[in-house]
Amino acid sequence: METGLITEEAGHLLVVRDDERLGFVAWRKVVSSRTTHYWNMGIALLPEARGKGVGTEAQRQLVRYLFAHTLVMRIEADTQTDNIAEQRALEKAGFTREGVRRSVVFRDGRWRDGVKYSILRDDIDADASRD
């Protein structure tokens, strides 16, 4: 049955441990040229699931899934500068911090800076060759 949760343009998957639903991961296509695109991904976890490595592992698995099932070279993720836990999770999952983007999100009455992360297919291949 077609649910619409995974399409050619985007996708959503639950993050689960045993039978417990802990949040979700999502990705969307970003077109960078007439013939090229990459994925931008994100995660949302319930508060009780945070700080236990669940987010790192879910993001690591999503990266492997997207590289295994699509031809993209690049996957991006964004977070706010004050979300140190997510920055650590992305770095543990193999992402590289690319830089700060100023005033990209309006939240709680003010503009906030964001941090751009990426991981390339070659980064995963390099990790596999070290094993």
C-alpha positions as CSV (number, residue, x, y, z in Angstrom):
1,M,0.0,0.0,0.0
2,E,1.3,3.5,-0.9
3,T,1.6,5.6,2.2
4,G,3.4,8.6,0.8
5,L,6.0,8.4,3.6
6,I,8.8,7.7,1.1
7,T,8.7,9.4,-2.3
8,E,11.2,10.5,-4.9
9,E,11.2,14.0,-3.3
10,A,11.2,13.3,0.4
11,G,10.7,10.7,3.1
12,H,9.8,10.1,6.8
13,L,10.7,7.1,9.0
14,L,10.0,6.3,12.6
15,V,12.8,6.0,15.1
16,V,12.0,3.0,17.2
17,R,13.7,0.9,19.9
18,D,12.0,-2.5,20.4
19,D,8.3,-1.5,20.3
20,E,8.9,2.0,21.6
21,R,8.4,4.9,19.2
22,L,11.0,7.6,20.0
23,G,10.6,10.1,17.1
24,F,11.2,10.3,13.4
25,V,13.8,11.1,10.8
26,A,13.0,12.9,7.6
27,W,14.7,14.0,4.4
28,R,13.9,16.1,1.3
29,K,15.4,16.6,-2.1
30,V,17.4,19.8,-2.7
31,V,17.9,20.5,-6.4
32,S,21.3,22.1,-6.9
33,S,21.4,22.2,-10.7
34,R,19.4,21.0,-13.7
35,T,20.9,17.5,-13.4
36,T,22.0,17.3,-9.7
37,H,20.3,17.0,-6.3
38,Y,21.3,16.1,-2.8
39,W,19.3,15.3,0.4
40,N,18.7,17.5,3.5
41,M,17.8,15.5,6.5
42,G,16.6,16.1,10.0
43,I,15.5,14.4,13.2
44,A,12.9,14.9,15.9
45,L,13.1,12.9,19.1
46,L,10.9,12.7,22.2
47,P,12.6,14.4,25.2
48,E,12.9,11.0,27.0
49,A,14.9,9.6,24.0
50,R,17.5,12.4,23.9
51,G,21.1,12.1,25.3
52,K,21.2,8.3,24.9
53,G,22.8,7.9,21.5
54,V,19.5,7.2,19.8
55,G,19.7,10.3,17.5
56,T,23.3,9.6,16.5
57,E,22.5,6.0,15.5
58,A,19.2,6.9,13.8
59,Q,21.0,9.6,11.7
60,R,23.9,7.2,10.9
61,Q,21.4,4.5,9.7
62,L,19.5,7.1,7.6
63,V,22.7,8.2,5.9
64,R,23.6,4.6,5.1
65,Y,20.1,4.0,3.8
66,L,20.1,7.1,1.5
67,F,23.5,6.3,0.1
68,A,22.6,2.6,-0.5
69,H,19.3,3.4,-2.2
70,T,20.0,6.6,-4.1
71,L,22.8,8.0,-6.3
72,V,23.4,11.3,-4.3
73,M,26.9,12.3,-3.4
74,R,25.9,14.7,-0.5
75,I,23.6,14.7,2.4
76,E,23.2,17.9,4.5
77,A,21.8,18.5,8.0
78,D,21.1,21.8,9.7
79,T,20.7,22.8,13.4
80,Q,20.8,25.9,15.4
81,T,24.0,27.2,17.0
82,D,22.6,26.7,20.5
83,N,21.7,23.0,19.9
84,I,25.0,21.6,21.0
85,A,23.6,18.1,21.5
86,E,22.5,17.8,17.9
87,Q,25.9,19.2,16.7
88,R,27.6,16.4,18.7
89,A,25.2,13.8,17.4
90,L,25.9,14.8,13.8
91,E,29.6,14.8,14.3
92,K,29.5,11.3,15.9
93,A,27.4,10.2,12.9
94,G,30.2,11.3,10.6
95,F,29.1,14.7,9.4
96,T,31.5,17.6,8.9
97,R,30.7,21.1,10.1
98,E,30.7,23.4,7.2
99,G,29.9,26.7,8.9
100,V,27.5,29.0,10.5
101,R,24.6,30.6,8.5
102,R,23.5,33.9,10.1
103,S,19.9,34.6,11.0
104,V,18.3,31.6,9.2
105,V,15.5,30.8,11.8
106,F,13.0,33.0,13.5
107,R,12.1,31.5,16.9
108,D,10.9,32.9,20.2
109,G,10.8,36.5,18.9
110,R,14.3,36.7,17.4
111,W,16.4,35.5,14.5
112,R,18.8,32.7,15.2
113,D,21.9,31.4,13.5
114,G,22.2,27.9,12.1
115,V,25.0,25.5,11.6
116,K,25.4,23.6,8.3
117,Y,26.7,20.0,8.3
118,S,27.3,17.6,5.4
119,I,28.5,14.1,4.8
120,L,29.6,12.8,1.4
121,R,29.4,9.3,-0.1
122,D,33.2,9.3,-0.1
123,D,33.3,9.8,3.7
124,I,31.3,6.6,4.2
125,D,33.5,4.7,1.7
126,A,36.6,6.0,3.5
127,D,35.2,4.8,6.9
128,A,34.5,1.3,5.4
129,S,38.0,0.9,4.1
130,R,39.4,1.5,7.6
131,D,37.4,-1.4,9.1
